[in-house]
Amino acid sequence: MAGSILPMGLRPAFFMPAAKSFWAAFLLLAVASVELTAQRRHGSSPLDTLGEEVSQADGLEILNAFRRLGIAGEYRLSFKLEIRPRRDKTTTVSGVLLGTQTTFGPLSRIDIALEPADVTEQGELVPAKVKRLLLQNGIFANALEVDAWRSGAEEARLIESDAFFEKIAGSDFTVFDLLMPFSFWQEFRYEGRTTMRSRPTHVFSLYPPSEDKALQEKVSRVRIYLDEEFNALNRVEVYDAEENLAKTITVVAFKIVDGQGVLSQVDVRNELTRDKTRFRVTDAAIGVEVPDWVFSPEGLERDIYGTEVARLRAPAKEGATE
């Protein structure tokens, strides 16, 4: 499947109607109900081919299978970001993610509470300081943002590609990490099969499109590791323009929710500063019914954090007992 040949941020797709197109989102992978820790292997395998001449056609087939991964329906993830600077104390911020599918790929609304709600000495409520994001993953990766606490900043703004690498909420996560545009970059090299954490894993290097000069000034390539059995992403390495390893994203744990594998812990490490951020899911629901406005640009004018929408549950199945 071909990736986008347009620079990121040039073709917003937020007005596409939601459709059950079975695309994968980074935070939800349709894996079997067996956790990735099952069927452990020890050491390397004679089947490993990393560093050898391997079939790029076979690699494309594996990569396309990963791109086609998906899950039907809408979902909610409540999460915490544990920000762990190497030389400072750990801080934690809370957030909520609501996701759906579109014809272009996963569409996600994220609210992050930079500061929680509070009450003044006079008993007046001080609303939470919320960062709102609307992310369109897939072939045409784009992002909108609203800083809800800033006067006059209620209108959604398109995040330009040169701002994709700015920290989110002081963490080591960036819009680039969440959009994962590299999954659809056309130029790639299949490096072969290796054994990682005792599991057979396919390794790819993907290269940014030549049309996006601003991106090439930041990234020379992205290396991804795909679990062979489940085609699930378990590690990402981002290399800067000088080919130095700049960032590592590691999937640490899954949990099973309604038969689907949900990423429950992801660690991001800045390899230059050694700072780390942990994304930890505290609650998840699949098959929820999300109001349409949540996934529209106009919906960014409204909080979902701290509202009933942030606590959505899937409707009870017919005949289910308490």
Secondary structure, 3 states (H helix, E strand, C coil): CCCCCCCCCCCCCCCCCECCCCCCECCEECCCCCCCCCCCCCCCCCCCCCCCCCCHHHHHHHHHHHHHCCCCCEEEEEEEEEEECCCCCCEEEEEEEEEEEECCEEEEEEEEEEECCEECCCCCEECCEEEEEEEECCCCCEEEEEECCCCCCCCCEECCHHHCCCECCCCCCEHHHHHCHHHHCCEEEEEEEEEECCEEEEEEEEECCCCCHHHHCCCCEEEEEEECCCCCEEEEEEECCCCCEEEEEEEEEEEEECCEEEEEEEEEEECCCCCEEEEEEEEEEEEECCCHHHHCHHHHHCCCCCCHHHHCCCCCCCCCCC
